Amino acid sequence: MNKVFKCADMGFECKWIAIAKTENELMVLIKDHAAKCHDLKNITKEIATKVKSVIRDQ
């Protein structure tokens, strides 16, 4: 079962969606997107916790 992340679920006006086989693979994609598109170079533990809370199974 794949994992899905929607950037809009974090409160951004962003239509970016990522799908990966595992949460770890998904987090790599999310960190790259956050750095490039939202200027979030450092993902704190608090942000990571919030991100993980909005990841859904597909």
For each residue, the residues with C-beta under 8 A, 3 or more apart:
1: 57 58
2: 19 20 21 57 58
3: 19 20 21 22 23 25 26 55 56 57 58
4: 17 18 19 26 55 56 57 58
5: 9 17 18 19 26 29 30 51 54 55 56
6: 9 16 17 54
7: 10 12 14 15 16 17 33
8: 11 12 13 14 15
9: 5 6 54
10: 7 50 51 54
11: 8
12: 7 8 38
13: 8
14: 7 8 37 38
15: 7 8
16: 6 7 33 37
17: 4 5 6 7
18: 4 5 26 29 30 33
19: 2 3 4 5 26 58
20: 2 3 23 25 26 28 29
21: 2 3 25
22: 3 25 26
23: 3 20 26 27 52 55
24: 27 28
25: 3 20 21 22 28 29
26: 3 4 5 18 19 20 22 23 29 30 55
27: 23 24 30 31 48 51 52
28: 20 24 25 31 32
29: 5 18 20 25 26 32 33
30: 5 18 26 27 33 34 51
31: 27 28 34 35 43
32: 28 29 35 36
33: 7 16 18 29 30 36 37 38
34: 30 31 37 38 40 43
35: 31 32 38 39 40 41
36: 32 33
37: 14 16 33 34
38: 12 14 33 34 35
39: 35
40: 34 35 43 47
41: 35
42:
43: 31 34 40 47 48 51
44: 47 48
45: 48 49
46: 49 50
47: 40 43 44 50 51
48: 27 43 44 45 51 52
49: 45 46 52 53
50: 10 46 47 53 54
51: 5 10 27 30 43 47 48 54 55
52: 23 27 48 49 55
53: 49 50
54: 5 6 9 10 50 51
55: 3 4 5 23 26 51 52
56: 3 4 5
57: 1 2 3 4
58: 1 2 3 4 19
